[in-house]
């Protein structure tokens, strides 16, 4: 027992040491971004876990600025792709250019070849384009012609969806949505934050981030995060939460006719991986039930397929997730 406590303590010291670089990262981004603590934390969780994020929020909430600022602060490259109905897969991945002089084809790499890719209004592009993006997210490589090219590391996709205008949009297929580690709901700032935004952004010079974290710093932070201890009881808790979305009756949950399909096995993995990253950001060498709860809504809300009955009764995925957390016993 003494040995395990000792090792957890060692991990905790390492987590706090490597976490100092991320504190610098947060500090630098906060010079530009006001508030949005939830969004920035979840973006760093994505960075640590190599997980992609789906953001839902009305326009004008500084989503683009937040991603651009994070890319600038970690010496990373940033590309923004505006998804439109006439976009083609080659507009993302790149294409072969024919050279008439020597009769050869040379690859021209598309905007996916960047560390941070902001896919703006992903649901405005047809399925063919969405699947090209999601394949790149999954495989971390792109095929142009006959050659496969690896995407840079880190490779983080942040896709945004506008929840208001549904006209002229293509809903994301459930199997593709499942590939996003987290789905975030970005809300309006408070009145105080909005006043700060006004002061900061209406001057003659708008602050810009400086690179403060190297990709090596990130790799070390990631290695420290993977050393964080996850107890068997925490793993069982994650499994029970996901099973409760599939077999609610076993957990005395009254979700009769509301959930058409529960969360997939990817959700169980995501709960533990994101829980680990959450513990890392709190400077802890072990994952607690609170870490799982903190990321639970973001991990599960897009992985539940509700029935027409639930929609008719205006039951949201977040309400179902909350009921699941209330019903499943905490270790």
Secondary structure, DSSP 8 states (H G I E B T S, - for coil): -HHHHHHHHHHHHHHHHHHHHHHHHHHHHHTT--S-HHHHHHHHHHHHHT--EEEE--TTSSHHHHHHHHHHHTT--EEEEE--TT--HHHHHEEEEEETTTTEEEEEE-TTSSSEEEEETGGGS-HHHHHHHHHHHHHSEEEETTEEEE--SS-EEEEEE-SS--TT-----HHHHTTSSEEEE-----HHHHHHHHHHHSSSS---------HHHHHHHHHHHHTSB--HHHHHHHHHHHHHHH-GGGGT---TTTEEE---HHHHHHHHHHHHHHHHHTT-SB--HHHHHHHHHHHHTTT-EE-HHHHHTT--HHHHHHHHHHHS---
